[in-house]
Amino acid sequence: MISTRLKKMRFQFLLFLFCVFSVSEMNAKALRVVTTTEDIASIARFIGKDRVEVTALVRGAQDPHYIQVRPSDMIKVSRADLLVIVGLGLDGWILPVIDGARNPGVRIGARGFLDASSGIELLEVPTGKVDRSLGDVHPQGNPHYWLDPSNGKIIAKNIMESLSLVQPSEREFFKENFEEFSKKLDQAIIHWKEELAFFKGKQVITYHTTWSYFLKAFGANARNYVEIRAGVPASPKHLQELISQIKKEKIDLIITEPYFDIRLPEKIAASSQARLRVLAPSVGAFAQIKDYFDLFEYNIQELLRL
């Protein structure tokens, strides 16, 4: 009787150990993916699911142009199997992080490094000489491409291919997830465009050039900007000219981001009778935006309040 009980206990203990080590082994095999932004991280989670552990270096409520590099960022990148950046100069601060991480697997050109902008049809690529007098102009083009939801598929495909390079044995798994993501996104885009049908042809004022891809995707256009030039704050003269333009052209919408000083667009809105909307430029910009689909749902619902 005692012998049988001991054997049963021994079997249960061995089964417990097997489960523990199996879970540990599974977690150990999960690819460590580091992204610069939450938008890229969200898409990477869709493609990798339980085979990846994804960390974003920039929070959604932060301006991704201006990030202070921390030692902890270098530690995260030093352990990464795949590093994914937005590119086009948006996250140029990642270069000293890569150097400090001393991880040859994710250096530029390595199979564990991905610039997610590959294959994107870029907007606002400057022509002629580019210098500081033009403001914070990106020589390669506008880097806020994830805000056109159709570009989400290109980003997802790039991530799928890079994950497959790093972990070839999971290629089919990543491909199936990409196809699932693409189908879901295609259906969502149809719905979003139906909801924003009224937005087509609308002229708006935006704080920064953040919204160019979003506006193009839904048929609207930025008539002017709160900034004089990219990254250059408005002068009193520019504000007055902007208010006059809004009144004259009957522009009824101003869009800004949560990380800019709200007082300037509020002043313009109050003086011109235009409505102001603070939209989310990234996943995580507001607490309820948990993933890439939430990002568009939130912004569309805000615009539907017009």
VOGU-3710 file (C-alpha; in Angstrom, 3 decimals, decimal comma):
1> mistrlkkmr> 0,000/0,000/0,000  2,763/2,421/0,978  4,830/1,337/-2,003  1,948/2,051/-4,404  1,363/5,483/-2,882  5,066/6,333/-3,129  5,125/5,270/-6,755  2,080/7,458/-7,473  3,662/10,445/-5,728  6,911/9,852/-7,574
11> fqfllflfcv> 5,069/9,732/-10,912  3,184/12,967/-10,127  6,418/14,687/-9,112  8,164/13,606/-12,312  5,163/14,758/-14,347  5,327/18,142/-12,595  9,038/18,470/-13,370  8,408/17,536/-16,989  5,757/20,259/-17,311  7,972/22,866/-15,647
21> fsvsemnaka> 10,967/22,123/-17,843  8,796/21,913/-20,971  7,372/25,377/-20,301  10,840/26,726/-19,504  12,212/25,210/-22,696  9,344/26,714/-24,717  9,918/30,148/-23,192  13,651/29,837/-23,786  12,953/29,276/-27,492  10,765/32,379/-27,804
31> lrvvtttedi> 12,537/34,896/-30,002  13,378/38,156/-28,267  12,178/40,970/-30,514  12,956/44,604/-29,728  11,202/47,367/-31,669  11,645/51,103/-31,504  7,910/51,870/-31,345  4,723/50,322/-29,969  3,157/50,247/-33,449  5,842/47,947/-34,802
41> asiarfigkd> 5,726/45,929/-31,577  1,978/45,376/-31,916  2,315/44,013/-35,449  5,261/41,825/-34,400  3,085/40,278/-31,675  0,408/39,430/-34,251  2,957/37,697/-36,480  5,001/35,954/-33,778  2,256/35,213/-31,234  3,567/32,910/-28,494
51> rvevtalvrg> 6,855/32,303/-30,327  8,101/35,820/-29,605  8,664/38,128/-26,652  8,351/41,702/-27,900  9,627/44,864/-26,207  9,190/48,425/-27,507  11,735/51,088/-26,532  9,379/54,045/-27,043  6,035/54,433/-25,292  3,071/55,418/-27,429
61> aqdphyiqvr> 2,611/58,768/-25,689  6,199/59,834/-26,430  7,394/61,779/-29,453  9,520/59,130/-31,230  11,744/61,782/-32,822  13,265/62,825/-29,511  14,164/59,973/-27,191  16,814/59,996/-24,494  18,763/56,761/-24,729  18,951/54,749/-21,494
71> psdmikvsra> 21,413/52,018/-20,473  18,431/49,662/-20,137  17,740/50,120/-23,874  21,210/48,841/-24,683  20,696/45,840/-22,401  17,427/44,960/-24,165  19,040/45,223/-27,599  22,085/43,230/-26,416  19,736/40,284/-25,750  17,596/40,662/-28,879
81> dllvivglgl> 17,303/38,107/-31,671  15,613/40,690/-33,893  15,659/44,495/-33,806  12,989/46,306/-35,830  13,110/50,063/-36,443  10,723/52,481/-38,152  13,609/53,944/-40,174  13,692/57,048/-42,392  15,451/58,962/-39,641  12,527/58,844/-37,185
91> dgwilpvidg> 14,457/56,693/-34,732  18,018/57,736/-35,555  18,714/57,664/-31,810  18,823/53,860/-32,108  22,333/53,979/-33,644  24,202/54,581/-30,330  21,962/51,945/-28,740  23,065/49,389/-31,328  26,716/50,340/-30,803  26,401/50,135/-27,024
101> arnpgvriga> 24,552/46,806/-27,134  27,496/45,024/-28,800  25,171/42,441/-30,342  26,500/41,536/-33,816  23,288/39,691/-34,640  21,209/42,886/-34,770  23,662/45,318/-36,304  22,617/47,065/-39,528  22,969/44,520/-42,324  22,692/41,483/-40,035
111> rgfldassgi> 19,759/39,100/-40,458  18,500/40,153/-37,028  18,081/43,795/-38,076  15,012/45,098/-39,910  14,126/48,546/-41,193  10,334/48,153/-41,399  9,995/50,911/-44,017  11,286/48,633/-46,789  8,776/48,585/-49,657  6,684/51,518/-48,414
121> ellevptgkv> 5,538/54,097/-50,984  6,921/57,170/-49,273  5,335/60,595/-49,086  6,999/63,998/-48,936  10,427/62,946/-50,151  12,236/66,304/-50,429  13,846/67,374/-53,667  16,903/69,548/-53,943  19,216/70,461/-51,098  18,101/69,613/-47,563
131> drslgdvhpq> 19,507/71,621/-44,654  18,502/72,814/-41,183  16,818/75,923/-42,567  13,986/73,639/-43,694  13,386/72,395/-40,133  13,430/68,732/-39,138  12,985/67,456/-42,672  13,534/63,737/-43,272  15,686/63,403/-46,420  14,273/59,962/-47,222
141> gnphywldps> 10,629/60,942/-46,824  7,888/61,175/-44,198  8,479/58,405/-41,609  4,931/58,164/-40,159  3,914/55,515/-42,695  2,241/53,131/-40,211  -0,695/55,575/-40,017  -1,894/54,393/-43,416  -3,434/51,039/-42,437  -2,651/49,519/-45,838
151> ngkiiaknim> 1,027/49,950/-44,962  0,422/47,704/-41,959  0,467/44,733/-44,338  3,863/45,740/-45,723  5,244/46,131/-42,197  3,782/42,764/-41,226  5,279/41,043/-44,276  8,701/42,533/-43,533  8,482/41,270/-39,950  7,292/37,848/-41,092
161> eslslvqpse> 10,240/37,501/-43,435  12,765/38,640/-40,823  11,375/36,333/-38,142  11,618/33,501/-40,661  15,252/34,331/-41,345  16,068/34,292/-37,649  13,982/31,155/-36,955  13,575/29,205/-40,237  11,853/26,254/-38,516  8,864/28,511/-37,719
171> reffkenfee> 8,473/29,973/-41,220  5,064/28,368/-41,872  3,781/29,470/-38,471  4,791/33,078/-39,122  3,356/32,947/-42,651  -0,022/31,687/-41,412  -0,142/34,471/-38,835  0,724/37,043/-41,490  -2,105/35,802/-43,707  -4,508/35,938/-40,759
181> fskkldqaii> -3,372/39,491/-39,940  -3,693/40,596/-43,581  -7,218/39,232/-43,889  -8,311/40,909/-40,666  -6,714/44,200/-41,722  -8,307/44,109/-45,204  -11,738/43,685/-43,639  -11,070/46,444/-41,106  -9,936/48,900/-43,799  -13,188/48,415/-45,721
191> hwkeelaffk> -15,142/49,147/-42,542  -12,985/52,157/-41,588  -13,332/53,737/-45,033  -17,091/53,320/-44,893  -17,175/55,015/-41,490  -15,004/57,897/-42,704  -16,730/58,390/-46,048  -17,633/61,946/-44,966  -13,918/62,664/-44,435  -13,037/62,317/-48,128
201> gkqvityhtt> -12,023/65,654/-49,610  -11,820/67,409/-46,240  -9,159/70,093/-45,763  -7,609/70,118/-42,280  -4,874/71,788/-40,259  -2,416/69,505/-38,468  0,242/70,359/-35,928  3,018/68,345/-37,589  3,342/66,226/-40,736  2,507/63,149/-38,654
211> wsyflkafga> -0,876/62,684/-40,351  0,051/62,758/-44,052  -0,346/58,995/-44,563  -3,536/58,822/-42,503  -5,125/61,703/-44,404  -4,150/60,255/-47,784  -5,527/56,842/-46,815  -8,928/58,355/-46,054  -9,011/60,947/-48,825  -8,370/64,114/-46,803
221> narnyveira> -5,603/66,706/-47,101  -3,459/68,858/-44,771  -4,003/72,457/-45,866  -1,435/73,879/-43,441  0,430/73,178/-40,190  0,631/74,722/-36,734  4,422/74,503/-36,994  6,098/76,996/-39,308  8,301/74,173/-40,521  8,749/70,628/-39,227
231> gvpaspkhlq> 9,981/70,891/-35,645  9,898/74,710/-35,652  7,281/76,239/-33,275  4,764/78,735/-34,599  5,495/82,456/-34,359  2,736/84,963/-33,434  2,666/86,056/-37,086  2,191/82,478/-38,304  -0,624/81,923/-35,807  -2,504/84,979/-37,038
241> elisqikkek> -2,021/83,968/-40,662  -3,250/80,473/-39,839  -6,363/81,772/-38,068  -7,128/84,038/-41,052  -6,680/81,144/-43,473  -8,979/78,868/-41,467  -11,730/81,505/-41,422  -11,341/82,411/-45,085  -11,302/78,782/-46,320  -13,877/77,592/-43,756
251> idliitepyf> -11,602/74,839/-42,444  -13,355/73,192/-39,511  -10,814/70,727/-38,139  -7,419/70,946/-36,423  -5,557/67,751/-35,534  -2,768/67,505/-33,002  -0,805/64,863/-31,114  -0,872/64,355/-27,327  2,826/65,131/-26,851  2,724/68,657/-28,324
261> dirlpekiaa> 1,805/71,762/-26,341  -1,988/71,826/-26,566  -2,209/75,565/-25,881  -1,281/76,648/-29,417  -3,890/74,568/-31,282  -6,451/75,437/-28,582  -5,813/79,131/-29,200  -6,173/78,684/-32,962  -9,375/76,667/-32,530  -10,900/79,213/-30,155
271> ssqarlrvla> -10,089/82,123/-32,472  -11,254/80,450/-35,675  -14,210/78,363/-34,434  -12,572/75,219/-35,847  -12,847/72,017/-33,859  -9,745/70,494/-32,288  -9,141/66,773/-32,056  -6,207/65,157/-30,241  -5,626/61,944/-32,171  -3,376/59,037/-31,287
281> psvgafaqik> -0,231/58,813/-33,434  0,786/55,461/-31,954  -0,399/52,375/-30,143  -0,415/53,139/-26,432  -0,833/56,903/-26,869  -3,958/56,508/-24,740  -4,674/53,687/-22,290  -7,469/52,111/-24,351  -5,298/51,703/-27,466  -3,787/48,267/-26,936
291> dyfdlfeyni> -2,918/47,240/-30,498  -2,671/48,348/-34,125  -6,389/47,889/-34,784  -7,324/49,879/-31,678  -5,206/52,751/-33,013  -7,463/53,295/-36,016  -10,662/52,546/-34,141  -9,827/55,256/-31,617  -8,936/57,896/-34,192  -11,961/57,174/-36,352
301> qellrl> -14,318/57,419/-33,394  -12,765/60,764/-32,489  -13,319/62,055/-36,020  -16,900/60,784/-36,032  -17,598/63,233/-33,197  -17,318/66,114/-35,695
//
